[in-house]
Amino acid sequence: MEDSKSQDLKGFYLDCGFRTRCLHAGEHVGQPQHATHANAIYQTSTFVFDSAQQGAEYFSGEKEGYIYTRIGNPTVKVLEAKINALEGGDLKRLRPDVRVSTLAYSSGMAAIAGTLLAVASAGDTLLMGDVVYGATEHLASQVLRRLGIRTVEVDTSNLDAVDRAIRAHPEARAIFFETPTNPMLAVTDISELCRVVRAVNPDIRVAVDNTFATPYLQRPLELGADIVVHSTTKYIGGHGTVVGGLMTTIHDDVKNAAYTVIKDVGSVPSPFDAWLINMGLKTLPVRMERCCANALGVARFLESHPKIERVFYPGLESSPFHALARRQMKHFGGMVSFEVRGGLEAGRRLMDNVRLFTLAVSLGSVDSLIQHPASMTHASVPREKREKGGVTDGLVRVSVGIEDVEDLIRALDEGLTKA
Ligand SMILES: Cc1ncc(COP(=O)(O)O)c(C=O)c1O
C-alpha cells in the first residue's frame, strides 16, 4: 500500500526531532484519494474490495489492504506509526538491527492484558511490580491466575529484590512494572533492571508501563526494555476525552502474538478515538513541559506546608528516587501524591473543598485532577497489600495540569485550610 514517496517520508520523519515526530510521523503516508491535511477519520467498520479476486488476495495476505476495522484501519494506523516513531525512533541509531512495532488498543487495560497474554501461557510465571494500577493488580492476581498464569510480585525499584526474585523464578517469561508507579511515584532503574534479570534469564521480556512518563520524558526501549505499554487515556490523549492504549515492542513474535489476541478478542480502538489520541500527541511535548514545571511547583509548596505529612514526587531533592529520575527521565512528571496530617478525614475534606482540582479519577489531562487511591483507583487491591506498598488511607493523588501554577497553589492552600 505504500509507494516510494511514503517510504521516503517514513524514513525522513525518523530523522526528525521528537517534537516534529509528534506532529508529523505516520501522517501523509500512503495517501488516500483525497489528500486531507488533517489525518482523515475512517469511521467505517468494513472496506470495499475492487473485485472478489482482490478480497481473496487481502484475506490470504498475498496483497496488503484494509479489510475490516477489527483487523486494521488507516486512522488507527497513523496513531500506531506515530507512537512507533516516538517510543522507538532513536533505536534506529542505537540498535539498527531491531524493528519496532506498535499496536493500538481500546484501553490501557486492553493493552496490558493483550501484552501479558501474548508473552505468557498457562503454566508460565510472570514477575509483576508490587505497586501497580489497581486493575493491573486485579488482572494479574485474579484473571491471569484463573487462566493458569502464575504472577509473583516484586518491588522493582529495589534491584536486590529483583535479583532474588529472578533467581527464585528463572523460568519467568516476563517482568512487568510501572515507572514511576501509580500512585507512589517510585522509580525503577530500567537499564539496571534489564541487566540484573538478563544475567539470570537472557530470554526474559522486560515490559514497562510508561503511562506516567510518556515517551517525551522516558523511552524504555532505548534503556533496554523489550515492550512498552501505555494508557493513552492519560497524557498521550491529554484532554480527558478518550480511553485507549498502546503497546510497542522490538520483537516480531510479541507483536504477532499480540495482534492475534487483538483480532480474536476485538480489543481495537474506534477510528474516532484513535484520531483523538493522535491529535493529543501533537501537543504532548508542550503539555508535558508545563505539567512537569507545575507539578514541581505544587510538590515544593506541599512539602513546605504544615498540614502535609509527606509528599511523594521524584522531582523533590528529598525523594529517594530523585537522582535516578534525573538520570532516566527528561523531567519528573505531572503526578504528585501526598499524605495530609489527620489522615483520611483530612484528605476527604481537602478533596471536597479544593477548587480548580476536579475530584475525579484518571490523570494526564490538561486540567488538574484530585483523587483518593485507597477508595478509588486502588480500591480493588486488598488493604494489606495496598498498605504494604504505601497506599495508605490518608494518601491523596493529584494530576497537575497546565493551569497557572500560582492558581493551583492558592487553591490547594485554601483547601488545606479547610482540611
Ligand atoms: C499506570 C496505568 N496503567 C494503566 C492504566 C489503565 O488504563 P485504562 O484506564 O486506559 O484502561 C491506568 C489507569 O489509570 C494507569 O494509571
The ligand as a Tripos MOL2 file, in Angstrom:
@<TRIPOS>MOLECULE
LIG
   16    16     1     0     0
SMALL
NO_CHARGES

@<TRIPOS>ATOM
      1 C1         -0.3160    3.3990   35.0850 C.3       1 LIG1
      2 C2         -1.6040    2.9540   34.4690 C.ar      1 LIG1
      3 N1         -1.6060    1.9300   33.6050 N.ar      1 LIG1
      4 C3         -2.7450    1.5020   33.0280 C.ar      1 LIG1
      5 C4         -3.9660    2.0750   33.3160 C.ar      1 LIG1
      6 C5         -5.2080    1.5580   32.6560 C.3       1 LIG1
      7 O1         -5.5880    2.3720   31.6160 O.3       1 LIG1
      8 P1         -7.0780    2.4800   31.0290 P.3       1 LIG1
      9 O2         -7.9190    3.0840   32.0990 O.co2     1 LIG1
     10 O3         -6.9100    3.3010   29.8140 O.co2     1 LIG1
     11 O4         -7.5280    1.0820   30.7240 O.co2     1 LIG1
     12 C6         -4.0040    3.1510   34.2000 C.ar      1 LIG1
     13 C7         -5.2880    3.8060   34.5090 C.2       1 LIG1
     14 O5         -5.3690    4.6620   35.3660 O.2       1 LIG1
     15 C8         -2.8020    3.6060   34.7990 C.ar      1 LIG1
     16 O6         -2.7750    4.6150   35.6660 O.3       1 LIG1
@<TRIPOS>BOND
     1     1     2 1
     2     2     3 ar
     3     2    15 ar
     4     3     4 ar
     5     4     5 ar
     6     5     6 1
     7     5    12 ar
     8     6     7 1
     9     7     8 1
    10     8     9 2
    11     8    10 1
    12     8    11 1
    13    12    13 1
    14    12    15 ar
    15    13    14 2
    16    15    16 1
@<TRIPOS>SUBSTRUCTURE
     1 LIG1         1 GROUP 0 **** ****
